Amino acid sequence: MEQRLRRLKDKANKLPLTPGVYIMKDKTGQIIYIGKAKALKNRVSQYFGSQEKHLTKVRRMVENVQDFDYILTDSEFEALVLECSLIKQNMPKYNILLKDSKGFSYIKITRGWRNVYAVLQKDDDNADYMGPYTAGFSVTKAVEQAKKIYKLPTCNKVFPRDIGKERPCLNYHLGICCAPCSGRLSLGEYLENVDGAIEFLKYGGKETIRKLTLQMEAAAENLEFEKAAKLRDTIKSIEKVGSSQKVVFSTYKEQDVFALCAMDGKSCFAVLRFENNSLCDSEHFFTDEGEALPVMRAELLVSYYSMSRNVPPRIEIDGEVDGKESIEKWLSEKRGSNVSIVIPQKGTQAKLVDMCKSNAMQKLSEKYRVNDRYREALEELAMVLGLSKTPEYIEAYDISHTGGSDNVAGMVVFKDGRPLKSAYKRFAIKGFTGQDDYGSMAEVLSRRFEEYHKGQSDGLSVGFARLPDLILLDGGKGQVNAVLPIMKQYGIEVPVFGMVKNSKHRTSAISTGNGRIDFNARKKAFTLVTNIQDEVHRYAIQYHRKKHKKSTLAASLTQIKGIGEKKARNLMIKFKTMDAIGKATKAELMSVPGITEANAIEIIKAFKGE
């Protein structure tokens, strides 16, 4: 295999530093991957270097590459257009190929005791259908609203077969179902509700309210007060649904919002589509995690808009896009007018991207990590901190001392959101005496990374020989800035943040090297970080108290004639407690390094009070 990689790398190093398309082939000559590059030599040679730097999908692809071809182009834009064309023709195995699952949606109206449903296709079942509609998301929401307003059943009961067989369910008592199953409602009365729901679905809330208001006024003039009251209640229901419905709108009339969430080799690409400033549709796609995120976003955008999608004038996305200018030009040509790809930083647009990211995270969690609250907290933390991947292995550090004496540090490890106590470590600060939290933190991380490099040279991948996905320090930007030079010195590229406490000594924010991130609204991530900070503080202070107690006891031993600090420390190491020292025989005391017979006699006298 190494010989194959060397051969391919030598070939890649001979490529020109010009734009083009590269075509990876397996041993049978079949095309398995097609990509574009601004500088072919740089891009292609990366595949055949160190395989440890590649994600799983890329490693699998490289393992199957036997040869590659290339086509030079005059510009990166031409390379993009050619890449799209070749991918459509060959459908390579390792390219991101989004399946166009987007069909038409319909509103189904059953016969007899009618009801309305949102469906994706027509069935040959003699039912009536409204549609087709292109926005399935909007159809589903509209049907849900119509059923709620007109109190249509959402259960699976069949009428008239199931009338009178059971008592009405909870929905009836909540006032959101008219309960035809109870037998208290005639078919005519029930069908009036269905007709109202259909009217609402056809013409919308405003038009329905206008018509119902006219009917209510006419009923009141004809002294049909019961009918007028019923119409009044229906109008109020429509108004209530409209006011309580969470309206998701954008600053721009027409735009698409994208976000990518990746974890454990899998990723979800979510899309929110807006028309007339309002959310009209939502989609999501699952795929394997491949290249770096900017490259993945570029591939996903190209694949998405290659599926005959309408291209809006504005596209919001959650991060950097590789070859952004070329993709904008390609999309502009498809649309026939300018298209902008934007990464919003604040305001309404940033909140929309955040919402889209949350949707992607939720979909991915539902598909691969059902009901895993730890995983959800880690994903939320990754999003809050802007991490490129979910931090499955987290190390946290805290310093503890009493007025600068008995300086210690504790390191705790959280794996998959849970404490991994077998990996906890304790450090006694050795580099100086006195109080210096920043210096203590720098010393601890320096010793930790020194051990990492030793483990690497020994070929180990456990304990200190494993780098974490995230490092959290108890403290603010001072602690973070104290360790950043250490990480640079050792060539360590791991995200580092501080855990900030408020005046009540409770976790309140995350600190960066030059600012802070408040995340109280992110409940799961907030709870996780609070648990980590509490645990590392507990572990560090527990070690400090133990060490401080020993040093205090050792100090009392130095009051005995002939016993200095070193001998006192050795006694505490041997016997652990003062009580054990007091009960020790002369021979047992003399077994301690440095303790002479004269020392042992003086110790026995001191404990006897002589």
N, C-alpha and C positions, 0 to 999 in steps of 0.2 A: 504493500500500500504506500509506504514511504517513497518508493521509487516512482510510483505513479504520480504522487503529489509533486515530487521534485520535477518530473517531466512537464507536468501541467504548469507549474509555477515558472519554469524556464521559458515556456511558450508564452505565458502571460506577460512576462517581463520584456518580451520583444514587441509587444503591442505598442502602437503610437499613443501619445497623450492627446487624443482627439476624440470628439463625440462619436458614438456609434451604438450598435446593438450587439450583444453577445448571445450565443446560442449553445447551451450545454446539452451534451448528448451522452447516453449510456453506452454500454458495450455492444448493444444491438444497433446503434446508430439512431435510436429514437430520441427525439427532442424531449427533454424533461424539464427544462427551465429556459426562459427568455427574459433578458433584462436589458436596460439601457444604461448608458454612462456618459458623463460629461468628459471624462478622461478614461478611456478603455483600460489602459495599462494599470492605473491605480485601482480601479474597481475590480477587475477580474483577478488580479494578483492577490487581493485580500482573501479570496475564497480558498486559496491553496497555501496559506500561511498556517499559523497556529490554529488548530481546530478547537482548542479549549475556549477561544473567544466567541465561537459561533453558538447560536441557539440550536436546540435539538433538530428542528426542521431543516436548517441550513446544513448542519453536519450530515444529516441523512442524504440530502441532495448531493453534497460534495462526495460522499462515499460512493455514489453511483455514477459520478462523472468520469467518463473514459476519454472524452475529447471535447473540444468546443470550436465553434466557428464564430466569425464576427463579420459585421457589415459596417463600414465607415459611413458617417453622414456629415453634412456640412454644419449642423447645429444640434444642440440638445433637443430643440423642439422637433426637428426632423426625426431624431432618434425615438422620441416619444410616439410620434405618429406611426413610425415603422414598427415599433414594439407592439402597439395596440393591434395593428393589422396581423402581425405574425402570431400573437397570442390567440386571436380569434380563429386563425386558420389551423393552429396546431393543438390548442388546449393543453399545454404542458402540465404534467403531474404536479410540479412543485410551485407553479404560479398560483397566486390567489385568484380563484375563479368563483365569483359570487354567482350563485344560482338565482335566476330571476323567478322568485316565487310569487311575484306580484301579479295577481289576476284581478278579475272584477268581483265586486261584492254586490249582494242583492239583499232586499228586504223580502222575506217570505211571509205570506199571509195564508194560513191554513183555512180549510173549509169547515162547515158545521159550527161548532163552538170555536170560532176563529181566535187566532192569536198571531202575534208578529215576532219574527226572529231575524237576526242578522246571519247570513250564510255566505259562503264563498262560491257556490255554484248552484245552478238550477238542477232540480231532480225531476224525474218523470213521475210526479205524485199528485197531479191534478191540483196542486196549490197555485195561488196567484203570486206573482212576483213584481216588485218594484225595482227598477234599476236597468242596466248595470251602473254601478258607481266605482270610481277609481280609488277613492279614499276609504279603505276598509275601516280604519280607525274611527273616522267620523260617523260611519254607518253604525258601528257597534255602540258608540256613545249615544247617538240619537235614539236608537231602539231602547237602550237602557232608560233614558229620560222619559220616553213615551210610555213605557210600561209603568214607571214610577208615578207619573202624573195621573194616568187613567186606571191605576191599580189593577193591572193585568197580572195573572199568575206567572211566576217564573219557575214553578216546579215541573215535574214530569208527569203529572196526573193527566189522565185522558177523560174528557167530558163528552157525553153524560155518564160514561161508564163508572167513574169514581165518585159521583155525587152522593153524599150522605154516608160514605163508607168510613170516613175519619173526621175527627174534629178539625176545625181550621188551624193552620200552622201559625207560627209566631208572626209572619208577615201580615196576617190579618189583624192581629192585635196591635201591630205597629202602625197600622193604617196605610200600608203600601200594597195591599192586595184586597180585592173585592170578594174573595173567597167563594167562587161558584161551587166549590166542593161542599159547602155547607147546605146547599139547597135553598138558601134564602133569596137567591137572585134568579129572576126568570131569564130565559134565553134572550128575550127582547132587550131587557135592561143591560145584560152583559154585552150584547152586540153594539149597543149605543156607546159603551166604553171603547170597544174595538174601533168603531168608526171614528171616534174622537182621536184615538192614537194614530190612525192612518192619516187623518186630516193634519194632525200635528207634524207627522213625518213628511208629508207632501209640501206643506207650506211654511213650516217653521213656527216658532213661538209667537212672534209679533202678529203675523197674519191670523193665527188661530185665536189669539186674545181679542183681536178686533172683531172677528165673526162671533165669538162667544159673548162679547159685550153687547152686541146688537141683539142677539137671541135673549140674553138676560133681561135687557130693557123691555123687549117685546113681551116676554113672559110676565114681567111685573105689571105692565099696562093691562094685560089680560087677567090680572089677579091670580096668575099661576105661581104663587109664591114659593111653593115647594120646588118647582122646576127652576125658578130664578135662583133660589138658594143653592141648588146643586151646581148650576152654571157658575155662580159666584165662587164656590169652593174650587171648581176646576181652574178658573182663572187664577185664583190665589196659588194653587199648586204649581201652575206653569211659571208664575212669577217667582215663587220660592225656589224652584229648581234652577231657574235662570240666575237668581242672585247668589245661590249657594254654590253653584257650579264654579269650580276653579277655572278662571279664564287664563289661558296661556297665550300671550301675545308677544310679538316682536316689534322692535323699533322700525324694521323695514317691512314693506308690504309683501315682498316675495323673497324667501331665502330658505336654504337648507342648513341644518345644524348637524355636525358630525362629532362623534367621540369614540375613542378606541380604548377598551379595557383589556389588559392581557394578564394572565396568570397561569402558572403551571403548564406552560407550553400551549395553552389555548387562549383564544381571544374572541371578543365580541365587538362588532362594529355597529353602532346604533345611529339612526338617522331620525331627525325630527324635521318635517316639511311644513313650511308656513306659506299660506296664501291669504291675501287681504289682511295682513298683520296677525292672523290667528292660526293656531296649530290645526292643520287639516289632516295630517297623516303621520304615522310612525312606523319604522321598520327596524329590524335588527338581523345581523348575519353572524354566524359562527365560522371560525376558521382557525387553523393552527397558527401559533405564534411563529413568525419567521424572522425577518431581518430586524434591524433597529427600528424603533417606532417611527421616525420620520420617513423611512423607506416604506414601511408597512402602510402608513397613511397615504402615501403617494399611490401605491399599488391599489389600495382599496378604493380611492377616489376614481381612478381610471377605470377600474373594473365596474364600479357602480354606474358611472355615466356612460359606459359602453353598452348598458342594457336598455337603450332607448328611453332613458329617463329624460324628462324635461329639465333643462338646465336653468337654474335661477340666476339673477344677476349678482347675487351675493351668497357666499358659502362661509359659514363660521365653523371653525374646527378647534380641537382641544390642544393642539401642539404643532411643532414644526413639521413642514411637508417637504420632502426631498424633491428638488426640481420644481418648486412652486411656480416660478415664472412661466416655465414651459407648459405646465398643466393649465394655468390661467389662460394662456394663449390658445391652447387646444380647446378648452371649454368655451372660450369666446367665439371661436370659429363655429362650434356646434350650435351655440345659441344665436349667433348673428349679431351680437353686441357684447360690450365689455362684461367680463365676469371677474370678481375679486374674491380671493381666498384670504380670510382674516382670522387672526387669533385674538379674540377680545380679552382685554385685561381687567375691565371693571364694568359695573353698571348692568343693565338689563340683559345685554347680549352675553356677558360673561356668566350670568345666572342661567341663561338658557343652555349654554355649553355645559355648565355644571350639572344641570338637570339631565341632559343627554348622557353625560358620563355616568351618572347614578343609574340611569336606565340600563346602560350597557353592563355595568357592574352587577346589577340585580339579575339580569338575564343570564349572565355567565355563572353567577352563584347558583341560580335555580337549576341550571343545566348540569353543572359539574359538582356543586357543593351544597346540596339541598340541606336547609336548616342548620348550616354550620355558622353559628354566631361568631365564632372566633375568626373564621375566614372573612366574614363580612366586615368585621372590625379592622382586620389587616388591610383589606381592599380600600376601606374608607380612609385609613391612615395613609396609605400610599397616595390616594388622590389628594388629601389635604397637604401632604408634604411635596407633592409633585414628583414622586419617585417613578422610575421607569419600570419597576416590577414590584410585585407584592413582597414585603419584607417578611419572609418566612422564618428567618433566624435573626433575632435581635439581641444585641448586647447592651446592657445599661450599667453605668458607673456612678458611684457616690463616694464622697470623702467624709470621714468622720474623725473628730478629735475633741479634746477638751482644752480650750485655751492654747492650742498649738502643741499640746503634749499628746503622746501616743497616737500619732497620725496614722490612719489606716484608710484603705479603700475596699469597697466591695464591688464585685462584678456579678450580675445575674444574667441569665440567658432565658429568653422566651422563644420557644420553637412552636410554630403554627399557632401562636397566640396564647400558649400555655407555658408555665414555668418549667424549665428543664434543670432541676436542682443538681443533677449529676455534673453539670457543666459550670456551676457557680465557682468563683475564685475569690481568694482574699489576698490583699497586698498590705504589707507593712511598709510605710514610706521610709526610705533609707537615705535619700539624697540630701536631706537637710533636716534641721530641727526648727521648731517654731511654726507659726501659722502662715501657710501660703496655699490656699485652695487651688489656685491656678497652677502653681508649680507642682503640687501633688498630682493633679489630674494629668499634667504633661508627663510626669515620671511614670505613672501607671500605664498610660497608653504606649509610652516608649518601651517599657518592659513587655507589654503585651505583644507589640509588633515584632520585637526582637525574638520572642518565642515563636511567632508565626514564621519568620524567616528560617529559624532552626528546624521547625517542622517540615518546611518545604524542602530543605536540603536533605532531610532524612526520608523524604517521600511519604510523609504522613498526611492524613486528611481529616483528622479528628482533633478535638480539644482546641488548643491555641493554633493549631496548624490549619484551622478552618476560619476563613474570614466571614464576618456577619454580613447580612444584607442591609443592616441599619445599626448605627451606634447612637444611643441616647445618653446624655450626661445630665446629672442632677445639677441644675444651675442655668445661668443665662448666657449671653453672648461672650462674656469674659471666659467662661470655661470652654466654649466652642472655639474661640480664637486662640486659646492656649494650646489646643491639641492639633489644630489645622497644620501648623508648621511641622509637627512630629509626623503626621500622616504623609505630608509631602516629602519629608526626609526619607521615609521608608517606602515611598512609592505606593501608598495604599489609597485606593479610590473607593471609599465607602461613604455614603451620606451620613453626616453628623449633625445632630440637633440637640439643643438643651431643653430640659423640662423645667419650666418656670413655676414657682409657687407664689401664691398671693400672701397677704398679711396674716391670713389664718392658716398658713402652711398647707394649703390645698393646691393641687395642680390647676393652673389657670391658662397656660399658653405654652406654645412651642417656640423656642428661640433659635434664630439663625445667627450667622456670624455678624450680621448688621441690622437685625430687626427681629420681629416676632410675628407669630401666626396665632391668632385667636381661633379656637375651634370648638367652643362650647356647643354650637349648633350641631356638630357632628358627634352625636351622643355615643355611638359605638366606639369610634376612634378615641374620643375623650376618656371614656371608661377604661379602655385598654391602656392608654398612656398613664392614667392615674394609678392603675393596678401595678404597672411596671415601676413607676416612681416610688410608690409605697413599699413595694417589695425590695427594691435595691436599697432604700433608706433603712428598712428593717434589718436587712442582712449586714449592711456596713456598720450600723450602730451596735448591733449585737456583737460583732467582732471587736469593735472599739471598747465596749464595756468590759468584755472579757480580758482584753489586753490591759486596759486601764486598771482593772481590779488587781491583776497580777503585778503591775508596776507599783501600785499603791501598797500592796502587801510586801513586795520586795523592798520598798523604801523603809518599811517598819523593821525589816530584818537587818538593814544596815545600821540600826541603832545598837546591835549586838557587837561586842568587842571582837575585832578581827574579821568582821563580815563586811565586805564592800559590795558595790553594785553587781559585779560579775558573779561573785559567789552567791549573792541573794537571788539573782536571776537563775542560776543553775539549780538552786534549791527548789524554786518554784516550778521549773521545768520538770524536775524529778518527782516532786510530791504533789504538785497541783494546788494544794490548799495549805493554809497555816495549821489547821487542825492535824493534818497528816504529818507535817514537820514536827509538831509538838509531841506526837506519839511515836516518832521514829527512835530506834535504838542508836547507840553510838556507832555501831558497825554500819548500819544503814545510812547514817549521815555521812560517814567517811567514804561511802561508795560514790558520793557526788563529786564530780571533778573539782579540784581545788580545795576541798574541805579536809583540813588536817585533824588530827586527834584533838589538838587544843581547841580548834574551832568547834568541833562536835561537843566538847565538854561545855564551852561557853553557851552554845545554843540550848543544850539541855537545861543548864542553870537558868537561862532567861525564861524558858517556858515554865519552869518550876517556881519562878519568882524569887529566886535566890540572889 
